[in-house]
């Protein structure tokens, strides 16, 4: 099966006062151009030398937290917590130096680690930040000026136990997020001014930690989200619930849904397992299978060539079959971690050791192509925390983060 062409649409972005253009090698938000953790780049190293690729720079000023990266042209956007609150950050990708910062609100404390858990989204000269307390702000890419801000509380939301971890989705003229609560779990806002367009008043669930994706099925655009006990599809224009399929969430539901050829895949940790959902032409949806062979906590799953790849149940990395949900193979030497993909290679960072692994894989097995240890690592990280930020590949560079430390590597094959 092939992922629909919609998911591989090249994103074009205009930034600030200067017109920058994305050629598909930018990483404008959570999980990349298509929210699938797949980079469109080519010309990258297929094997790493001993010790890993060349490190270009290290920044130790990103603040505390688990926020990911959006990278467009020569600017990297992320979030960090400092003594005076949470901030959105803009960093120069050439040298790692801060260009500007914008305050979002007061800080968030949690014994697994303080600070933000989100990835910003860049669109048409603006960058959208969400803090762990649910402060959503639109800032200009050029200088970080805040043009509007709202709180998830204003839409009936309450801060989840581990903080708001959703990364906002920009789709057309709307920005989509999940405040949760009795006023409606999901809300669409005007991306220009932050005004509410609609809210799913017929879907009243608390927010968990997954992020929305946009799909087009049978000529109907919809938003797909994984909530604690259900996967749902929402009409993009009206906010009406199109379908609702139960899911046995446990404790915390985190991974982002995946869409492929009329089917939606969802998974979660704590032995909740994974479910494949088929979308019918009449707009209804039904479960095809449920399996506990993959139960991804929060490191992400990548779909490719009829298989799902990610860290699964217990101690193993899993390759799972699309058609049956069965495990095709498992590998214990790849410890629990987060994943991304570019140019025929998987990029993987183990959350406890900080080992970064390059490998190829298909339904028959995997082969390591390089390994190095992320250095330096944070001495400020909570003992209950780990290296949870997903790797990001953009414009020939690999970006990794452990709390206040960001490392940038040259992964081009030149």
Buried (B, 14 or more C-beta within 10 A) or exposed (E): EEBBEEBBEEBEBBBBEEEBEBEBBBBBBBBBBBBBBBBBBEEBBEEBEEEBBEBBBEBEBBBBBBBBBBBBBBBBBBBBBBEEBBBBBBBBBEEBEBBBBBBBBBBBEBEBBBBBBBBBBBBEBBBBBBBBBBBBBBBBBBEBEBEBBBBBBBBBBBBBEBBBBBBBBBBEEBBBBBBBBEBBBBBBBEBBEBEBBBBBBEBEBBBBBBBBBBBEBEEBBBBBBBBBBBBBBBBBBEBBBBBBBEBBBBBBBBBBBBBBEBBBBBBBBBEBBBBBBBBEEEBEBEEBBBBBBBBBBBBBBBBBEBBBBBBBBEEBBBBBBBEEBEBBBBBEEBBBBBBBBBBEBBBBBBBEBBBBBBBBBBBEEBEBBBBBEBEEBBEEBBEEBBBBBBBBBBBBBBBBBBBBBBBBBBBBEE
